[in-house]
Amino acid sequence: MDFVSEAIVLAARKHGETSAIVDTFTKQHGRHRALVRGGIGRRQRPVLQPGNIVEVEWRGRLEEHLGYYTVELVEALAGTFMEDRLSLAALNSVAALLLEMLPEKQPLAGLYDVTRIVLDNLDEPQVWPALYVRWESVLLQSLGYGLDMTTCAATGTTENLTHVSPRSGRAVSAEAAKPYLDKLFNLPGFMRGEPSANAQDIADGLRLTGHFLETRVQWERNRTLPEARRVMVERLRAEGLAAAW
């Protein structure tokens, strides 16, 4: 039952005197948890920071057992962005959403690859906010709550899709949206394939995906979105990269 996989560290909490229970998002095995001996020690603690890319080797007698990780650092993103409050906030938001929302031990290789794209671009503040919004859309799709931005929910047209219904998650064309503008979400151009995004677009995208993450995913757990996501949104606003709403 043993395996080796690249993984993203999501969380680590103390267990016993020196060990830690570590949650990861693995490429081959989805969200996965195991015990790391010495996990709170001086050598392992920096490795087990949320957002770091690691290689884990899991050993356990049976798949349903907690088992043990041996962890090797691949890329210390948490340390890299420690002095960059904005990028660190995004890193923490990604880790928090994955930790709270992913089912355990369900392979989601496509979501893992998209997550790595976002993390690999966190040093580009003019690029990653739009990637992050798209990532939340992929997260929704991976959890079975994908938004339908291909055709208008009212007319079936594929042209001039400008809004999204908060009830169905389906796109609405500009013409069909006119009587209901105060009840619909704006669909930013970059989510329709346009090449650029401004601060208003980022805000519209975050409001859109955040609504469905909260009402389609978190409501089952009687929870709101993680605090880490709110912090990220506030820092994007402070930097002028997302408008207020």
C-alpha positions as CSV (number, residue, x, y, z in Angstrom):
1,M,0.0,0.0,0.0
2,D,3.0,2.3,0.1
3,F,3.4,5.2,-2.4
4,V,5.7,8.1,-3.3
5,S,4.2,11.3,-4.6
6,E,4.8,15.0,-5.1
7,A,2.6,17.0,-2.8
8,I,1.6,20.4,-1.5
9,V,1.7,20.8,2.3
10,L,-1.7,22.0,3.5
11,A,-1.4,21.9,7.3
12,A,0.6,20.4,10.1
13,R,-0.5,20.1,13.7
14,K,1.4,18.8,16.7
15,H,0.8,15.2,17.8
16,G,2.3,13.8,20.9
17,E,5.7,15.2,22.1
18,T,7.6,15.5,18.8
19,S,5.4,14.3,15.9
20,A,3.0,16.1,13.6
21,I,-0.1,15.0,11.7
22,V,0.4,16.5,8.2
23,D,-2.3,17.1,5.6
24,T,-1.1,17.3,2.0
25,F,-2.6,17.5,-1.5
26,T,-0.8,14.8,-3.4
27,K,-0.7,14.5,-7.2
28,Q,-1.7,10.9,-7.3
29,H,-3.8,10.4,-4.2
30,G,-5.6,13.6,-3.6
31,R,-5.9,15.1,-0.1
32,H,-4.0,12.8,2.2
33,R,-2.9,12.7,5.8
34,A,-0.2,10.9,7.7
35,L,2.0,11.1,10.8
36,V,5.5,12.6,10.5
37,R,7.9,11.6,13.3
38,G,9.8,14.6,14.5
39,G,7.5,16.9,12.6
40,I,7.7,19.7,15.1
41,G,11.5,19.5,15.3
42,R,13.9,22.1,14.1
43,R,14.7,20.3,10.9
44,Q,11.2,19.3,9.8
45,R,9.2,22.3,10.9
46,P,10.3,24.6,8.1
47,V,9.6,21.9,5.6
48,L,6.0,21.3,6.8
49,Q,4.8,24.9,6.2
50,P,1.6,25.3,4.2
51,G,2.2,25.8,0.5
52,N,5.6,24.1,0.4
53,I,6.1,21.6,-2.4
54,V,7.4,18.3,-1.1
55,E,7.9,14.6,-2.0
56,V,6.2,12.3,0.4
57,E,6.7,8.6,0.9
58,W,3.7,7.0,2.7
59,R,3.9,3.7,4.5
60,G,1.0,1.9,6.2
61,R,-0.3,-1.6,6.6
62,L,-3.7,-0.8,5.1
63,E,-4.9,2.1,3.0
64,E,-7.4,3.2,5.6
65,H,-4.7,3.5,8.3
66,L,-3.1,6.9,9.1
67,G,0.3,5.6,8.3
68,Y,3.6,7.5,8.2
69,Y,5.2,10.1,5.9
70,T,8.8,10.5,5.1
71,V,9.0,14.1,3.7
72,E,11.7,15.7,1.4
73,L,11.5,19.4,0.5
74,V,11.2,20.1,-3.2
75,E,10.4,23.9,-3.2
76,A,10.2,26.1,-0.1
77,L,7.5,28.5,-1.3
78,A,6.4,29.5,2.2
79,G,9.9,30.7,2.9
80,T,10.3,32.3,-0.5
81,F,7.2,34.5,0.0
82,M,7.6,35.1,3.8
83,E,8.5,38.8,3.1
84,D,5.9,39.2,0.4
85,R,2.6,39.6,2.3
86,L,0.5,39.5,-0.9
87,S,1.9,36.3,-2.4
88,L,2.0,34.7,1.1
89,A,-1.7,35.5,1.5
90,A,-2.5,33.8,-1.8
91,L,-0.4,30.8,-0.8
92,N,-2.3,30.5,2.5
93,S,-5.7,30.9,0.8
94,V,-4.9,28.1,-1.7
95,A,-3.8,25.8,1.1
96,A,-6.8,26.6,3.3
97,L,-9.4,26.0,0.6
98,L,-7.9,22.7,-0.4
99,L,-7.7,21.6,3.2
100,E,-11.3,22.4,3.9
101,M,-13.0,21.4,0.7
102,L,-11.2,18.4,-0.9
103,P,-12.6,15.0,-0.1
104,E,-9.9,12.7,1.4
105,K,-8.0,10.3,-0.9
106,Q,-9.8,11.3,-4.1
107,P,-7.3,11.7,-7.0
108,L,-7.6,15.1,-8.7
109,A,-4.5,15.3,-10.9
110,G,-6.0,18.0,-13.1
111,L,-6.7,20.3,-10.1
112,Y,-3.2,19.5,-8.8
113,D,-1.6,20.7,-12.1
114,V,-3.6,23.9,-12.1
115,T,-2.7,24.5,-8.5
116,R,1.0,24.2,-9.4
117,I,0.5,26.8,-12.2
118,V,-0.9,29.3,-9.7
119,L,1.8,28.6,-7.1
120,D,4.6,28.9,-9.8
121,N,3.4,32.4,-10.7
122,L,3.0,33.9,-7.3
123,D,6.0,36.1,-7.9
124,E,4.0,37.9,-10.7
125,P,1.4,40.1,-9.0
126,Q,0.1,41.3,-12.4
127,V,-0.5,37.7,-13.5
128,W,-1.5,35.5,-10.6
129,P,-4.8,37.2,-9.4
130,A,-6.5,36.2,-12.7
131,L,-4.9,32.7,-12.5
132,Y,-6.2,32.4,-8.9
133,V,-9.8,33.2,-9.9
134,R,-9.6,30.6,-12.7
135,W,-8.2,28.1,-10.1
136,E,-11.2,28.6,-7.9
137,S,-13.4,27.9,-10.9
138,V,-11.5,24.7,-11.5
139,L,-11.8,23.8,-7.8
140,L,-15.6,24.2,-8.1
141,Q,-15.6,22.0,-11.2
142,S,-13.5,19.3,-9.5
143,L,-15.9,19.2,-6.6
144,G,-18.9,18.7,-9.0
145,Y,-20.1,22.3,-8.9
146,G,-18.7,23.7,-12.2
147,L,-20.0,26.9,-13.6
148,D,-21.5,26.8,-17.1
149,M,-20.1,29.7,-19.1
150,T,-20.7,28.2,-22.6
151,T,-24.3,29.2,-23.4
152,C,-26.9,31.6,-22.1
153,A,-29.3,30.0,-19.6
154,A,-32.2,32.0,-21.0
155,T,-31.7,32.0,-24.8
156,G,-29.1,29.3,-25.5
157,T,-26.9,31.8,-27.4
158,T,-23.1,31.5,-27.1
159,E,-22.6,35.2,-27.9
160,N,-22.0,38.2,-25.6
161,L,-22.2,36.3,-22.3
162,T,-21.8,38.9,-19.6
163,H,-23.4,37.7,-16.4
164,V,-23.9,34.6,-14.3
165,S,-27.0,33.5,-12.5
166,P,-26.4,33.1,-8.7
167,R,-28.9,30.2,-8.6
168,S,-27.9,28.0,-11.5
169,G,-24.3,29.0,-12.1
170,R,-25.0,29.4,-15.8
171,A,-24.0,32.3,-18.0
172,V,-26.5,34.9,-19.2
173,S,-26.2,37.1,-22.3
174,A,-26.2,40.9,-22.1
175,E,-29.7,41.1,-23.7
176,A,-31.3,38.5,-21.4
177,A,-29.6,40.0,-18.3
178,K,-31.0,43.6,-18.7
179,P,-34.1,43.2,-16.5
180,Y,-32.1,41.4,-13.8
181,L,-28.8,43.2,-13.5
182,D,-29.1,43.8,-9.8
183,K,-29.6,40.1,-9.2
184,L,-26.8,38.7,-11.4
185,F,-23.1,38.4,-11.1
186,N,-20.8,40.1,-13.6
187,L,-18.9,37.6,-15.8
188,P,-15.4,39.1,-16.2
189,G,-13.9,39.0,-19.7
190,F,-10.8,37.0,-18.7
191,M,-13.1,34.1,-17.6
192,R,-14.5,34.1,-21.1
193,G,-11.0,33.9,-22.7
194,E,-10.1,37.5,-23.0
195,P,-6.4,38.2,-22.6
196,S,-6.3,40.8,-19.8
197,A,-8.0,41.6,-16.5
198,N,-8.2,44.8,-14.5
199,A,-9.0,45.4,-10.8
200,Q,-12.7,45.3,-11.4
201,D,-12.5,42.1,-13.3
202,I,-10.6,40.4,-10.5
203,A,-13.1,41.6,-8.0
204,D,-16.0,40.4,-10.1
205,G,-14.3,37.0,-10.5
206,L,-13.6,36.6,-6.8
207,R,-17.2,37.6,-5.9
208,L,-18.5,35.0,-8.4
209,T,-16.4,32.1,-7.4
210,G,-16.6,32.9,-3.7
211,H,-20.4,32.9,-3.8
212,F,-20.5,29.4,-5.3
213,L,-17.7,28.0,-3.0
214,E,-19.7,29.3,0.0
215,T,-23.2,28.3,-1.1
216,R,-22.5,25.0,-2.9
217,V,-19.5,23.6,-0.9
218,Q,-19.3,25.2,2.5
219,W,-23.0,25.3,3.3
220,E,-22.9,21.5,3.7
221,R,-20.4,22.0,6.5
222,N,-22.3,25.0,8.0
223,R,-19.1,27.1,7.3
224,T,-18.1,30.3,5.6
225,L,-15.0,30.7,3.4
226,P,-11.7,30.3,5.3
227,E,-10.3,33.4,6.9
228,A,-7.2,33.1,4.8
229,R,-9.2,33.8,1.7
230,R,-10.7,37.0,3.2
231,V,-7.1,38.2,4.1
232,M,-6.0,37.6,0.5
233,V,-8.9,39.6,-0.9
234,E,-8.2,42.5,1.5
235,R,-4.6,42.6,0.5
236,L,-5.4,42.5,-3.2
237,R,-7.7,45.5,-2.6
238,A,-5.0,47.3,-0.6
239,E,-2.5,46.9,-3.5
240,G,-5.1,48.1,-6.0
241,L,-5.3,44.7,-7.8
242,A,-8.9,44.1,-6.9
243,A,-11.8,46.6,-6.6
244,A,-14.2,46.7,-3.7
245,W,-17.6,45.2,-4.0
